[in-house]
């Protein structure tokens, strides 16, 4: 896996310094996505933290991707309204 990171994944995520920078947030996002996909209750879930992870990873791919994601997202407004 180290070799794969050095030669391939590093090019896909140039902003991530090391594989470990990427692997933990990706695991957390995957678990969160599975909760959503299975219609689990999200009350008490770290929505803000997972959204921050998503933005950070998008920024590692390309800072413009993070800016685009942030500009298109309504999560901040929804969280502020606390429906």
C-alpha positions in Angstrom: 0.0 0.0 0.0 2.9 2.4 0.7 4.1 2.0 -2.8 0.6 2.6 -4.2 0.4 5.8 -2.1 3.8 7.0 -3.2 3.2 6.4 -6.9 -0.5 6.9 -7.5 -2.8 8.2 -4.7 -0.4 11.0 -3.8 -1.0 12.5 -7.2 -4.8 12.3 -6.7 -4.5 14.1 -3.3 -1.6 16.5 -3.6 -2.6 18.5 -0.6 -2.5 15.5 1.8 1.0 15.2 3.2 0.7 11.5 4.1 -1.6 8.5 3.6 -2.6 8.6 7.2 -3.9 12.2 6.7 -6.4 10.8 4.3 -7.3 7.3 5.6 -8.9 8.3 9.0 -11.2 11.0 7.6 -12.2 8.8 4.7 -13.1 6.0 7.2 -15.2 8.4 9.2 -17.0 9.7 6.1 -17.7 6.2 4.9 -19.3 5.2 8.2 -21.3 8.4 8.2 -22.4 7.8 4.6 -23.5 4.3 5.5 -25.6 5.7 8.4 -27.3 8.0 5.9 -27.8 5.3 3.3 -29.4 3.0 5.9 -31.7 5.8 7.1 -30.2 5.8 10.6 -30.9 8.6 12.9 -28.4 11.4 12.6 -29.2 13.1 15.9 -26.1 13.1 18.0 -23.9 12.4 15.0 -20.9 14.7 14.3 -22.4 16.3 11.2 -20.2 19.4 11.4 -17.0 17.3 11.8 -17.8 15.0 8.8 -18.7 18.0 6.6 -15.3 19.6 7.6 -13.6 16.3 6.7 -15.4 16.3 3.3 -14.3 19.9 2.6 -10.7 19.2 3.7 -10.4 16.1 1.4 -11.9 18.0 -1.5 -9.3 20.7 -0.9 -6.5 18.1 -0.9 -7.7 17.1 -4.4 -7.8 20.7 -5.5 -8.5 23.9 -3.5 -11.0 25.0 -6.2 -12.9 21.8 -5.5 -13.3 22.7 -1.8 -14.4 26.2 -2.8 -16.9 24.8 -5.2 -18.3 22.4 -2.6 -18.6 25.1 0.0 -20.3 27.5 -2.4 -22.8 24.8 -3.5 -23.6 23.4 0.0 -26.5 24.4 2.1 -25.3 22.5 5.2 -24.1 25.7 7.0 -27.5 27.3 6.6 -29.4 24.2 7.6 -27.2 23.8 10.7 -27.7 27.4 11.6 -31.5 27.1 11.4 -31.4 23.9 13.6 -34.6 22.5 12.2 
